[in-house]
Structures are given as structure tokens and as C-alpha cells.
Amino acid sequence: MTELVETIAKALVDDPDSVRVTEGRDRHGEVLQLQVAGNDMGKVIGKKGRIAKALRTVVKAAATKQKKSVSVEIVSEDEFEQYEGSEE
């Protein structure tokens, strides 16, 4: 699932090298956190959140096919670093 989110995000942004996806878990299932460069956040979220919603729909469809529960969170660089630091 991580590769799917990463591939889609890299196709949307101007700086594909800055795209990072990490996996985590919460009480509802798997959580994928997507981080992009600050100037690319709007490209991943889209007007009124339409691109983010479409990305989540595609991931949910792929996860359902594999009988998994997966959610996608789009986080800022600060939130991403904070999340990574809490895993240690």
C-alpha cells in the first residue's frame, strides 16, 4: 500500500524526491502518513480536498480488495518528524 500512495503522490508534486510515506497502526488498522514538500501540500490536497479524497478512495479500494483497513494521513513536515520520533 505504501508504494501505491508514494507513486500517486510523486506523480502529483513538483518535488517527487521529497515524498515520504511511513506506515503505522492505530486501533482502526494501518495508517499511512504522507509527507511532501511544503509548497506541494496544495497539490496533494487539491481544491476543497478533492485530490486527497480521491487518493484515500483509491487506497481504501485497494485495501478492501486485500481485506485490510488502511487510512491515509497527509501531514506537515513538523508533524511527520514528530511522528517518526515517537516510534523510537
N, C-alpha and C positions, 0 to 999 in steps of 0.2 A: 504494500500500500504506500509505503514511503516513496518508492520510486515513481509511482503514479503522480503523487502530489508534486514531487520535485520536477518531473518532466513537464507537467502542465504549467507550473509556476515559472519555470525557466523560459517557456515559450511566450509568456506574457510580459516579462520585465525587460528593462533596458540593460541591467547588470546581472546576467544569469550566474556569474561566479559568486555573487553574494547570497544566493538562495541556499537556505539550510533548513532541513526538516529533521526533527527529533521525535522519537517515539516515547510515549509514556502510558501510564494506565491510571484510570480513576475508577470509581465504583460502578460506572456505566460501561466500561470497556476500554478499548485502546484510544489514546488521544495522540494525534499528530499535531505538532506545533510547527508552523511555517514562519520563517523569518526571511524578509527580503530587505534590501537597502531602503533607507527612509524615503528617498524620492520615488521608489517603486511601490510603496504601500497602496497608493490610489489605483494603480494598475491592477493589483491583485484583488482589491476590494470592489472596485468599479462603482459606477453611479448607483446610488441607493442600495449598495451591497449586492448588486446583481451577479457580478462575477464570482464573488465569494460564495454566494448561494449556489451558483451553478457548480463550482468546484466541490462544495460539500455534497451536492446531489450526486455527482459522478462517483465520488468516494463512497458514499452510502450505498449506491447501486452495486459497486464492485465488492464492498464488504458484505452486503446481503447475499450475494452470489456465493461467497465463501463462508456464510453463516457466522459472521463476526459483527461486532458493534464497534464502529470507528467514527470518531468525530475529528474535525479539523479546526484548529485554533490559529488565527493569524495574530502574531504577537509583534510588539515593537522590539527593537534591539535591546533595550533595557530589560524588558520582561523576559526575553529569551535568555539573556545572560543570568538573570536571577533564577530562572527555572533550571538551567544547567548546573548552577552552583548548588542547588538544593538536592541534587541527586547523589552527591558525594557523601 
